[in-house]
Amino acid sequence: MLLFLITAVLIFLAVSIIFVPILKTIVVTPILEPPAVAVITALFGFLPDQCSVLTSLDCRFCFITQKLLPLVVNTVFGIILFSIILRPLFGKDRLLDWQGGLSKGPLEYYSAVLLISLAFSIFMLHQPAPLLLLNWMTMILAIAVRIIAFMVAGETIDDLRRLTDFFLAANILVSGWTNLWIFAIVFIAGFTFVSAIQERGPRAGQPRMHFTRGNLLIFSVLLLLLGGYLYMVFEHQWWTPIGTLPTKIEFHGLASYITEKANLPEITCGENTIGPESSISL
């Protein structure tokens, strides 16, 4: 989440301090010149239909949700992924040697990671689905791996945990949170716990539960009941031993959050059809 915040601030500063003044020096009429349009589409890909007027409310909303949000998400994903991939090329000892100041190794390492991540993010902006990596499958895998990661430790698991945390945070940020995910969490956590191999006791070397068709059915029903109870607690504020929740736990994604907080009308973003040969006015 800290990487999300830092990257978002850097992008905002770059757009507001560098990119906008450059456009103002190029544009001499309310219609953007072709070189300015080419620069915009080269960086962000084809723009949504609403951006024929760049400063309109619909364009600003769609530009944030369809372009800036994928740019931030994919840049953070690239930083996490490529920092893991490139680490062996620079050597772990050099990267961890901070005595005496920043050495050449870490500087090259983080510069390469940042540049490759930005290039990857800009490349994804030119694809039909910039947030292709965010879907229900990566959410399920992130939940499963995050639960399993609680049981083991090690550098490899730490790297995997970073990717897992990214997919959890990014999926919730973009698509929102639904309390139905509680059922998946309960089932994955329950079966992970009972299938873990015991290290001590009379059943050492065996899973905590002996799996048969009967006890699997009973255990599944118990997990279903537990998931249903937790769902009602978060969705409808059912009673718990420590009291009830003050309000329903819900988040419908960044686009809905912006609409609600800014009191905007419902805006439906069109397809990305405005390219370098299109006419864009201010």
Summary of the structure (lengths in Angstrom):
residues: 282
radius of gyration: 24.1
end to end distance: 33.9
largest distance: 82.3
contacts: 766
relative contact order: 0.14
helix: 65%
strand: 4%
